[in-house]
Amino acid sequence: MSAPITLAPIRIETGGIDSEGRLAFRDGCLIGVLTLLDADAYDELGVGRHWFLEAGFGQAAAEPRPPTFPTLDAARTWLDDRTSRVRPRCAAAGRSPSDGWCGTGLSPRR
């Protein structure tokens, strides 16, 4: 069983009026940054007072267009679904990801 997702309040400089945010953590690792969309600015689109994933990390970054979330619980559930999956670890067998090995064969050089 994976660790629960915790959400820490934070103010975010978005360049707009949306500044209420949450940092999403699992096992002490940052997995996402959520911003609460302003009601006046986004009600016309039907997403006012919804949470938006400003940035996702790891598996949460794999989604090209994440949805907006009506509640923090909905955001937490979505993040949990994407970050609780078992995946190969890159630094297996004492090899470094910078050596070009990622558990499934050689990866392209950067």
Backbone as JSON, one array per atom type, in Angstrom:
{
  "sequence": "MSAPITLAPIRIETGGIDSEGRLAFRDGCLIGVLTLLDADAYDELGVGRHWFLEAGFGQAAAEPRPPTFPTLDAARTWLDDRTSRVRPRCAAAGRSPSDGWCGTGLSPRR",
  "N": [[0.84, -1.17, 0.0], [0.54, 2.21, -0.82], [1.81, 5.36, 0.43], [-0.29, 7.93, 1.85], [-1.51, 10.87, 0.11], [-0.47, 14.08, 0.86], [-1.55, 17.46, 1.32], [-0.31, 20.63, 1.23], [-0.94, 23.94, 2.16], [-0.24, 26.86, 0.2], [0.86, 30.01, -1.11], [0.77, 31.05, -4.46], [2.56, 32.55, -7.06], [1.12, 33.34, -9.86], [0.94, 35.15, -11.84], [-1.5, 36.08, -12.28], [-4.82, 36.49, -10.9], [-5.25, 34.21, -9.47], [-4.09, 32.69, -6.69], [-4.19, 31.03, -4.5], [-3.01, 27.98, -3.38], [-1.89, 24.51, -3.36], [0.63, 22.31, -2.32], [1.34, 19.1, -3.36], [2.21, 16.12, -1.84], [3.78, 12.89, -1.69], [5.05, 10.4, 0.27], [6.96, 12.26, 1.18], [7.89, 13.38, -1.15], [7.58, 15.83, -3.66], [4.82, 15.84, -5.74], [3.01, 17.3, -7.16], [1.59, 20.56, -8.0], [-1.07, 22.45, -7.13], [-3.56, 24.83, -8.11], [-6.11, 27.04, -7.1], [-8.71, 27.97, -9.11], [-9.93, 31.17, -9.96], [-13.23, 32.26, -9.21], [-14.68, 34.37, -10.5], [-13.18, 34.8, -12.85], [-13.24, 32.33, -14.14], [-15.77, 31.16, -14.1], [-17.44, 31.39, -16.33], [-16.4, 29.48, -18.03], [-17.09, 27.28, -16.67], [-15.47, 26.26, -14.68], [-14.85, 27.7, -12.44], [-13.63, 28.15, -9.14], [-12.55, 25.6, -9.17], [-9.9, 23.21, -8.86], [-6.69, 23.33, -10.32], [-4.1, 21.57, -11.94], [-1.15, 22.9, -11.8], [1.48, 22.1, -12.08], [2.85, 18.91, -12.56], [4.68, 16.13, -11.32], [6.93, 13.39, -11.96], [4.99, 10.48, -12.36], [2.63, 11.93, -12.39], [3.11, 13.9, -14.19], [2.84, 12.78, -16.62], [0.39, 12.94, -17.86], [-1.02, 14.6, -20.53], [-3.05, 16.6, -20.64], [-4.38, 17.3, -17.91], [-7.47, 17.04, -16.06], [-9.62, 19.63, -14.62], [-10.41, 19.98, -11.14], [-13.2, 19.64, -9.06], [-13.06, 19.55, -6.29], [-10.66, 19.33, -3.56], [-10.42, 16.71, -2.7], [-11.13, 15.29, -5.01], [-8.96, 15.99, -6.65], [-6.88, 14.86, -5.16], [-7.58, 12.13, -5.35], [-7.26, 11.71, -8.11], [-4.49, 12.27, -8.4], [-3.51, 10.26, -6.72], [-4.27, 7.95, -8.1], [-2.57, 8.11, -10.32], [0.01, 8.15, -9.24], [0.41, 5.97, -7.61], [0.99, 3.67, -8.89], [2.98, 0.79, -9.61], [6.27, 1.0, -10.72], [9.27, 0.59, -12.69], [12.44, 1.1, -11.1], [14.92, 3.45, -11.82], [17.55, 3.53, -10.87], [18.46, 0.94, -10.49], [20.26, -2.01, -9.5], [22.64, -0.72, -8.83], [23.3, 0.97, -10.88], [23.47, 4.07, -12.56], [20.99, 6.42, -13.67], [22.1, 8.32, -15.36], [23.99, 6.86, -16.66], [22.7, 5.82, -18.77], [20.99, 3.69, -18.44], [17.92, 2.24, -17.67], [16.5, 0.16, -16.41], [14.89, -1.19, -18.26], [16.37, -1.56, -20.44], [18.68, 0.06, -22.69], [18.59, 3.56, -22.6], [17.95, 6.49, -24.58], [20.7, 8.72, -25.1], [21.13, 11.87, -23.53]],
  "CA": [[0.0, 0.0, 0.0], [1.34, 3.42, -0.9], [1.54, 6.4, 1.43], [-1.33, 8.88, 1.44], [-1.08, 12.15, -0.44], [-0.73, 15.22, 1.74], [-1.67, 18.73, 0.61], [0.14, 21.74, 2.06], [-1.33, 25.25, 1.61], [0.84, 27.76, -0.23], [0.48, 31.09, -2.03], [1.51, 30.85, -5.7], [2.6, 33.68, -7.98], [0.73, 32.82, -11.16], [0.86, 36.23, -12.8], [-2.91, 36.46, -12.36], [-5.47, 36.63, -9.6], [-5.28, 32.91, -8.8], [-2.86, 32.55, -5.89], [-4.33, 30.0, -3.48], [-2.49, 26.73, -3.93], [-1.51, 23.38, -2.52], [1.71, 21.42, -2.75], [0.93, 17.72, -3.13], [3.35, 15.27, -1.51], [3.63, 11.47, -1.36], [6.31, 9.92, 0.84], [7.9, 13.36, 1.3], [8.3, 13.86, -2.47], [6.62, 16.7, -4.33], [4.27, 15.21, -6.94], [2.18, 18.23, -7.91], [1.25, 21.88, -7.51], [-2.46, 22.75, -7.49], [-3.99, 26.21, -7.95], [-7.56, 27.23, -7.1], [-9.09, 28.92, -10.16], [-10.82, 32.24, -9.5], [-14.62, 32.09, -9.63], [-15.07, 35.39, -11.48], [-12.45, 34.64, -14.11], [-13.42, 31.03, -14.79], [-17.15, 30.64, -14.05], [-17.96, 31.32, -17.69], [-15.91, 28.21, -18.59], [-17.61, 26.2, -15.84], [-14.45, 25.7, -13.79], [-14.56, 28.61, -11.34], [-13.45, 27.48, -7.84], [-11.99, 24.27, -9.37], [-8.45, 23.11, -8.68], [-5.97, 23.08, -11.57], [-2.74, 21.07, -11.74], [-0.18, 23.8, -12.43], [2.66, 21.3, -12.41], [2.89, 17.55, -12.06], [6.03, 15.56, -11.37], [6.9, 11.93, -12.04], [3.85, 9.93, -13.08], [1.6, 12.96, -12.52], [3.47, 14.74, -15.33], [2.64, 12.02, -17.86], [-0.91, 13.29, -18.44], [-0.82, 15.84, -21.3], [-4.06, 17.61, -20.3], [-5.15, 16.84, -16.75], [-8.73, 17.77, -15.88], [-9.73, 20.46, -13.42], [-11.02, 19.19, -10.09], [-14.14, 20.46, -8.29], [-12.68, 19.54, -4.88], [-9.32, 18.81, -3.29], [-10.52, 15.25, -2.65], [-11.08, 14.8, -6.4], [-7.57, 16.15, -7.1], [-6.09, 13.85, -4.44], [-7.9, 10.82, -5.94], [-6.62, 11.67, -9.43], [-3.05, 12.15, -8.17], [-3.26, 8.95, -6.14], [-4.39, 6.96, -9.18], [-1.42, 8.19, -11.21], [1.31, 8.03, -8.58], [0.52, 4.77, -6.78], [1.32, 2.54, -9.75], [4.33, 0.25, -9.5], [7.06, 1.28, -11.91], [10.68, 0.23, -12.48], [13.32, 2.13, -10.57], [16.02, 3.66, -12.75], [18.88, 3.32, -10.28], [18.52, -0.47, -10.09], [21.53, -2.74, -9.61], [23.78, 0.15, -8.65], [23.59, 1.75, -12.08], [22.92, 5.41, -12.52], [20.25, 6.79, -14.87], [22.97, 9.06, -16.26], [24.76, 5.9, -17.43], [21.9, 5.42, -19.91], [20.28, 2.45, -18.17], [16.72, 2.55, -16.91], [15.79, -1.03, -16.01], [14.25, -1.88, -19.37], [17.28, -1.53, -21.57], [19.38, 1.33, -22.85], [17.77, 4.71, -22.95], [18.72, 7.41, -25.43], [21.57, 9.68, -24.43], [20.63, 13.25, -23.57]],
  "C": [[0.89, 1.24, 0.0], [0.91, 4.44, 0.16], [0.45, 7.34, 0.93], [-0.71, 10.17, 0.87], [-1.45, 13.25, 0.56], [-0.72, 16.49, 0.91], [-1.33, 19.86, 1.57], [-0.25, 23.07, 1.41], [-0.11, 26.1, 1.27], [0.25, 28.86, -1.11], [1.37, 30.93, -3.27], [1.43, 32.12, -6.55], [2.34, 33.14, -9.38], [0.74, 33.89, -12.25], [-0.57, 36.71, -13.0], [-3.49, 36.58, -10.97], [-5.56, 35.32, -8.82], [-3.98, 32.75, -8.01], [-2.97, 31.51, -4.79], [-3.9, 28.66, -4.07], [-2.25, 25.67, -2.88], [-0.33, 22.67, -3.16], [1.27, 20.0, -2.4], [2.18, 16.85, -2.96], [2.91, 13.82, -1.32], [5.0, 11.0, -0.89], [7.37, 11.02, 0.92], [8.38, 13.92, -0.03], [7.19, 14.72, -3.08], [6.15, 16.02, -5.61], [3.39, 16.16, -7.74], [1.98, 19.56, -7.21], [-0.14, 22.2, -8.04], [-2.76, 24.21, -7.23], [-5.51, 26.26, -7.99], [-7.9, 28.32, -8.11], [-10.12, 29.91, -9.63], [-12.22, 32.06, -10.07], [-15.02, 33.09, -10.7], [-14.42, 35.18, -12.84], [-12.81, 33.37, -14.86], [-14.84, 30.46, -14.74], [-17.77, 30.48, -15.44], [-17.55, 30.0, -18.38], [-16.4, 27.01, -17.79], [-16.6, 25.59, -14.88], [-14.04, 26.67, -12.68], [-14.59, 27.87, -10.02], [-13.07, 26.0, -8.01], [-10.48, 24.34, -9.14], [-7.81, 22.69, -9.99], [-4.56, 22.59, -11.24], [-1.78, 21.96, -12.51], [1.05, 23.04, -12.91], [2.53, 19.93, -11.79], [4.29, 17.02, -12.21], [5.93, 14.05, -11.38], [5.72, 11.47, -12.87], [2.74, 10.97, -13.26], [1.88, 13.9, -13.69], [3.16, 14.06, -16.65], [1.33, 12.37, -18.57], [-0.78, 14.6, -19.21], [-1.81, 16.95, -20.97], [-4.88, 17.11, -19.12], [-6.44, 17.64, -16.62], [-8.61, 18.78, -14.75], [-10.54, 19.65, -12.41], [-11.95, 20.06, -9.25], [-13.79, 20.54, -6.8], [-11.24, 19.06, -4.73], [-9.33, 17.29, -3.19], [-10.48, 14.65, -4.05], [-9.66, 14.9, -6.96], [-6.69, 15.08, -6.45], [-6.32, 12.46, -5.03], [-7.21, 10.67, -7.3], [-5.1, 11.5, -9.29], [-2.69, 10.77, -7.62], [-3.29, 7.87, -7.21], [-3.14, 6.96, -10.07], [-0.09, 7.92, -10.52], [1.45, 6.78, -7.72], [0.87, 3.53, -7.59], [2.76, 2.09, -9.53], [5.05, 0.51, -10.81], [8.51, 0.92, -11.65], [11.48, 1.41, -11.96], [14.55, 2.24, -11.48], [17.39, 3.33, -12.15], [19.03, 1.9, -9.77], [19.94, -1.02, -10.3], [22.75, -1.84, -9.55], [24.14, 0.96, -9.88], [22.87, 3.09, -11.99], [22.1, 5.68, -13.78], [21.12, 7.57, -15.86], [23.88, 8.16, -17.07], [23.96, 5.39, -18.63], [21.11, 4.15, -19.69], [19.09, 2.73, -17.29], [15.89, 1.3, -16.63], [15.13, -1.81, -17.13], [15.13, -1.91, -20.6], [17.92, -0.15, -21.65], [18.4, 2.42, -23.21], [18.6, 5.64, -23.81], [19.54, 8.37, -24.6], [20.96, 11.07, -24.57], [21.69, 14.19, -24.05]]
}
